Amino acid sequence: MSAPIHRVCVCGAGTMGAGIAQTLATAGYATMVYDLQPAGLERAAQQIQKQLDIAVEKGKMTAEQAAKSIQRIQFTDDLQICLADLFIEAIVEQLDAKVALFNQLAELNHSESIFATNTSSLSVTKLAERIQNPDRVIGLHFFNPAHLMKLVEVITTPHTNTALFDTAWGFIQSIGKTPVHCQDTPGFIVNRVARPYYLEAMRVVESGKATPEMVDRIMESAGFKLGPFKLTDLIGQDINLAVSRSVYEQLNKPERLQPSPLQEKLVEDGKLGRKTGEGFYRY
């Protein structure tokens, strides 16, 4: 049997890491947030506090519950004190960086610790095969904003321990999320299906037949909560482009999934969406 989860460490204090940490703490878990950059940790703390304040204002939790949630979170830039039953990494989408982090953590922690990657598209199997205990590695892919989105993709590899899968599945349910089991395939389920939604919309704009505003308005009127351009601005153009490139490469470069030059130019110009104040829209 896999050991029970009491303490969780989220590695990476970006928007996704902060959202995951907020979710865990609100669900009652002792949570640590690790990042190399103190400034990033400060921004994460501010983001979490802001979202908790909003939840109180909307009557979704009491001020006392919000205070207890933030008290459950410890922020640190010291890897040596990162001891936990479960690690969820939400760092840069680079396999080598994730491998290095997990191997360092494996040296510091007990052999039962679980290493979960929040990768959007990288191979969890390739990651696991470079970790000291590949049977302890699993994918837990949250969606942005993590504190609101219910779905979490649970990605297994040929090495994943059966008891570990059961533990991870139960853990995701315990934090109020809906788990779905995915095989380790490029883009998993959601990002594989979503590529045409983004890419075809960008091709329509590149052709001059529509504007981002027009496409978003039409798609939202058809029932989508956010049009593709508003959604990629929320996700981050750099993150969305990285996923498109990853899926494109892993599927042997099919023409239908070729990344958009329009999006590549935005990223090159530093217009990454909401987090920089400008993407397809100004904020």
URBEL-V289574 format. One record per backbone hydrogen bond with DSSP energy under -0.5 kcal/mol. CO is the residue of the C=O (numbers start at 1). NH is the residue of the N-H. E is the energy in kcal/mol with one decimal. If there is no record, write none. Layout:
BEGIN
co->CO nh->NH e->E
co->CO nh->NH e->E
END
This chain:
BEGIN
co->4 nh->6 e->-0.6
co->6 nh->30 e->-1.1
co->7 nh->85 e->-2.1
co->7 nh->86 e->-1.5
co->8 nh->32 e->-2.5
co->9 nh->11 e->-0.6
co->9 nh->88 e->-2.6
co->10 nh->12 e->-0.7
co->10 nh->34 e->-2.8
co->11 nh->90 e->-3.8
co->14 nh->18 e->-2.7
co->15 nh->19 e->-2.0
co->16 nh->20 e->-2.4
co->17 nh->21 e->-2.5
co->18 nh->22 e->-2.4
co->19 nh->23 e->-1.9
co->20 nh->24 e->-2.4
co->21 nh->25 e->-2.6
co->22 nh->26 e->-2.4
co->23 nh->27 e->-1.5
co->24 nh->29 e->-2.4
co->25 nh->28 e->-1.3
co->30 nh->8 e->-2.5
co->31 nh->74 e->-2.6
co->32 nh->10 e->-3.4
co->32 nh->34 e->-0.5
co->33 nh->76 e->-2.7
co->34 nh->12 e->-3.4
co->36 nh->38 e->-0.6
co->37 nh->41 e->-1.7
co->38 nh->42 e->-2.1
co->39 nh->43 e->-2.1
co->40 nh->44 e->-2.1
co->41 nh->45 e->-2.3
co->42 nh->46 e->-2.1
co->43 nh->47 e->-2.6
co->44 nh->48 e->-2.7
co->45 nh->49 e->-2.3
co->46 nh->50 e->-2.4
co->47 nh->51 e->-2.3
co->48 nh->52 e->-2.4
co->49 nh->53 e->-2.4
co->50 nh->54 e->-2.1
co->51 nh->55 e->-2.1
co->52 nh->56 e->-2.0
co->53 nh->57 e->-2.5
co->54 nh->58 e->-2.0
co->55 nh->60 e->-2.7
co->55 nh->61 e->-0.9
co->56 nh->59 e->-1.4
co->62 nh->66 e->-2.2
co->63 nh->67 e->-2.3
co->64 nh->68 e->-2.2
co->65 nh->69 e->-2.0
co->66 nh->70 e->-2.1
co->67 nh->71 e->-1.7
co->68 nh->72 e->-1.0
co->69 nh->72 e->-0.8
co->70 nh->73 e->-1.2
co->72 nh->31 e->-2.4
co->74 nh->33 e->-3.1
co->76 nh->35 e->-1.8
co->77 nh->79 e->-0.7
co->78 nh->81 e->-1.3
co->79 nh->82 e->-1.9
co->81 nh->83 e->-1.6
co->85 nh->114 e->-2.6
co->86 nh->9 e->-2.6
co->87 nh->89 e->-0.5
co->87 nh->116 e->-3.3
co->88 nh->11 e->-2.5
co->89 nh->118 e->-2.0
co->92 nh->94 e->-2.5
co->94 nh->98 e->-1.9
co->95 nh->99 e->-2.6
co->96 nh->100 e->-2.4
co->97 nh->101 e->-2.1
co->98 nh->102 e->-2.5
co->99 nh->103 e->-2.4
co->100 nh->104 e->-1.9
co->101 nh->105 e->-2.3
co->102 nh->106 e->-2.4
co->103 nh->107 e->-1.3
co->104 nh->108 e->-0.9
co->105 nh->109 e->-1.5
co->110 nh->113 e->-1.7
co->114 nh->87 e->-2.8
co->114 nh->116 e->-0.6
co->115 nh->138 e->-2.1
co->116 nh->89 e->-2.7
co->117 nh->140 e->-2.4
co->121 nh->187 e->-0.5
co->123 nh->127 e->-1.5
co->124 nh->128 e->-2.8
co->125 nh->129 e->-2.3
co->127 nh->130 e->-1.5
co->128 nh->131 e->-1.9
co->131 nh->134 e->-0.6
co->133 nh->136 e->-2.4
co->134 nh->137 e->-1.3
co->135 nh->161 e->-1.8
co->136 nh->115 e->-2.7
co->138 nh->117 e->-2.1
co->139 nh->155 e->-2.3
co->140 nh->142 e->-0.9
co->141 nh->153 e->-2.2
co->145 nh->148 e->-1.9
co->145 nh->149 e->-2.8
co->150 nh->178 e->-3.1
co->151 nh->143 e->-0.5
co->152 nh->180 e->-1.8
co->153 nh->141 e->-2.9
co->153 nh->155 e->-0.7
co->154 nh->156 e->-0.5
co->154 nh->182 e->-2.8
co->155 nh->139 e->-2.6
co->156 nh->184 e->-0.5
co->157 nh->160 e->-1.2
co->161 nh->165 e->-2.0
co->162 nh->166 e->-2.0
co->163 nh->167 e->-2.2
co->164 nh->168 e->-2.9
co->165 nh->169 e->-2.7
co->166 nh->170 e->-2.3
co->167 nh->171 e->-2.3
co->168 nh->172 e->-2.3
co->169 nh->173 e->-1.8
co->170 nh->174 e->-1.9
co->171 nh->175 e->-1.0
co->172 nh->175 e->-0.6
co->172 nh->177 e->-2.0
co->173 nh->176 e->-1.6
co->177 nh->179 e->-0.6
co->178 nh->152 e->-2.1
co->180 nh->154 e->-3.0
co->182 nh->156 e->-1.7
co->183 nh->185 e->-1.9
co->185 nh->188 e->-3.0
co->187 nh->191 e->-1.0
co->187 nh->192 e->-1.2
co->189 nh->193 e->-2.4
co->190 nh->194 e->-2.6
co->191 nh->195 e->-1.0
co->194 nh->198 e->-1.8
co->195 nh->199 e->-3.0
co->196 nh->200 e->-2.2
co->197 nh->201 e->-0.8
co->198 nh->202 e->-2.1
co->199 nh->203 e->-2.1
co->200 nh->204 e->-2.0
co->201 nh->205 e->-1.7
co->202 nh->206 e->-2.7
co->203 nh->207 e->-1.8
co->204 nh->209 e->-1.5
co->204 nh->210 e->-0.6
co->205 nh->208 e->-1.4
co->211 nh->215 e->-2.3
co->212 nh->216 e->-2.6
co->213 nh->217 e->-2.4
co->214 nh->218 e->-2.2
co->215 nh->219 e->-2.7
co->216 nh->220 e->-2.6
co->217 nh->221 e->-1.8
co->218 nh->222 e->-1.1
co->219 nh->224 e->-2.1
co->220 nh->223 e->-1.3
co->227 nh->231 e->-2.4
co->228 nh->232 e->-2.0
co->229 nh->233 e->-1.6
co->230 nh->234 e->-1.6
co->231 nh->235 e->-2.6
co->232 nh->236 e->-2.4
co->233 nh->274 e->-1.8
co->236 nh->240 e->-2.8
co->237 nh->241 e->-2.4
co->238 nh->242 e->-2.0
co->239 nh->243 e->-1.9
co->240 nh->244 e->-2.1
co->241 nh->245 e->-2.7
co->242 nh->246 e->-2.1
co->243 nh->247 e->-2.7
co->244 nh->248 e->-2.3
co->245 nh->249 e->-2.5
co->246 nh->250 e->-2.6
co->247 nh->251 e->-1.7
co->248 nh->253 e->-3.0
co->249 nh->252 e->-1.6
co->254 nh->257 e->-1.7
co->255 nh->258 e->-1.5
co->260 nh->264 e->-2.3
co->261 nh->265 e->-2.2
co->262 nh->266 e->-1.5
co->263 nh->267 e->-2.3
co->264 nh->268 e->-2.3
co->265 nh->269 e->-2.0
co->266 nh->271 e->-2.6
co->267 nh->270 e->-1.4
co->270 nh->272 e->-1.3
co->272 nh->237 e->-2.4
co->273 nh->276 e->-1.4
co->273 nh->277 e->-0.9
co->273 nh->278 e->-1.1
co->274 nh->277 e->-0.5
co->277 nh->283 e->-3.0
co->278 nh->273 e->-2.5
co->281 nh->279 e->-2.8
END
